[in-house]
Amino acid sequence: MVDSGALEMSESAAPDEVSTQVIVTRGLEKSYAMGGGEVMALSGVDLEVAHGEMVAVMGVSGAGKTTLLHLLGALDRPTKGEVILEGKSLQERSEVELARLRNQYVGFVFQFHHLLPEFSGLENVMIPGLLRGARKKEVEEQAKEMLSRMGLADRWNHRPGELSGGEQQRVAIARALINNPSVVLADEPTGNLDSSTADTIFELLREINERSRQTILVATHNASMAEKMDRVIAVVDGKIALKK
């Protein structure tokens, strides 16, 4: 059982950050040991993302986009620097505490949807809610409502292998939203889809952002898609080169 006091607001987060910023990073660095040396994936990243923003994270392959999203969502730990999520510093948290923070505040959508093939779409969406400790019946109703919003009311009993690529990604989006997270991190969510299906997925994310005011960060190579978002962050060689 995690001590609730361990999840209290970090003293390092100023009051204005808590009220307006859902994500703050300070001097963020991430390096990996490789071939007897060290590869710097991110270096000195300072970033603030406000509640309700929809932000594009752009950069070539290997620039550090995925690493940045993983650090922001507490899937990985920085080598140096700090991530503050909803006023809570992720530094020195235990793995149990980080898992609880991820479940409570963050929804993930990946390029490869990572649905469990042996479970139906409905069961895949229910998993984060069950891990949250909610009652099965309650989670099932929430998952059905979420899938209906995704246009999959007649497909929730199908397994991933019985769904198209676009349908699988919509299931993944529903799974990311089931716990009503503050932040949705989407890593190339349309990278494996045709242009028409990609447009549909983007419009779903935009609709979610506008209706629920959830903060959404999307790592993408798609410049035309990025232009439709509130702000573009360019990552070049592990550094933030452009914020507009």
Sequence and secondary structure as in RCSB ss.txt:
>XXXX:A:sequence
MVDSGALEMSESAAPDEVSTQVIVTRGLEKSYAMGGGEVMALSGVDLEVAHGEMVAVMGVSGAGKTTLLHLLGAL
DRPTKGEVILEGKSLQERSEVELARLRNQYVGFVFQFHHLLPEFSGLENVMIPGLLRGARKKEVEEQAKEMLSRM
GLADRWNHRPGELSGGEQQRVAIARALINNPSVVLADEPTGNLDSSTADTIFELLREINERSRQTILVATHNASM
AEKMDRVIAVVDGKIALKK
>XXXX:A:secstr
   GGGGS  TTS HHHHHHEEEEEEEEEEEEEETTEEEEEEEEEEEEEETT EEEEE  TTSSHHHHHHHHTTS
S  SEEEEEETTEE TT  HHHHHHHHHHHEEEEESS    TTS HHHHHHHHHHHHT  HHHHHHHHHHHHHHT
T TTTTTS GGGS HHHHHHHHHHHHHTT  SEEEEESTTTTS HHHHHHHHHHHHHHHHHH  EEEEE S HHH
HTTSSEEEEEETTEEEEE 
